[in-house]
Amino acid sequence: MEDALLIFTAFWLGAALGSFANAAAMRTAADKKWWGSERSVCDSCGRTLSARDLIPVVSFIALGGRCRMCGAKIPLRHFTAELAAAAVLSFCAWRFGLSSAFFFSAAALPFMAFHSLTDIETGYIYDSWAIAMAACGLLLRIPHGVGAAADGAFGAAAGFALMAAILIASRGKMGFGDAMLAMGIGAFMGLKMTILALYLGFLAGGITVLPLLIAKKVTRKTAVPFAPFLFAGMLAAMFFGKFILLLFGFSPSWPWL
Ligand SMILES: [Zn+2]
């Protein structure tokens, strides 16, 4: 019963975080401020949206995916981002229960959704938000003691160094922003889980891109956004990292126990 309540709460929290991250990503990509007085408006008729139009997941379904005033189609990206974030955080709640790992995943989610969306839309990782992510991960670790904070700092350093090395070896096919993002991931994941998350991220990227290369849908020169794959690798490490580490004789570290 308590588990069901936590998963239910996590679904709506995830939907709200996904909605926020999506709006922030769109405004950042459009070079607009996303705090202050600027209200959300319909892209077609320009009408200011009211609270009942902005309920994550629910409004889109209730409105049949169309604007209440002009009937224009609401971009599917809003609904997709909200539902995906809701699904991810529900799964985290189911997997971790009410634990530090759950709070870490909830705090990392809006950052990863934001970076994935801006990378897909603009091909750009916003450094300041990668640094903010790293700072957030480190701050969450400090109350748990020096060891936990040091693990986050080592994770951030390793994430940055590994990605920067790959970036240099690949001669600029990947953006420097990916190294900044790996630093943010590292602060949340800690040293061992960061290495695993990056490995799984490259695996996910390879599995996705290789068939596209073979089918000639993309070429070696195509700039494929890598943040979504890093996000996938991070999630896979969160969910299965403990078992993979144990399999190879490593002990998982807090909070991914
Ligand atoms: Zn409209």
Residues whose N, C-alpha, C, O or C-beta is under 5 A from the ligand:
A	BS01	ZN	C42 S44 C45 G46 C67 M69 C70 G71 A72
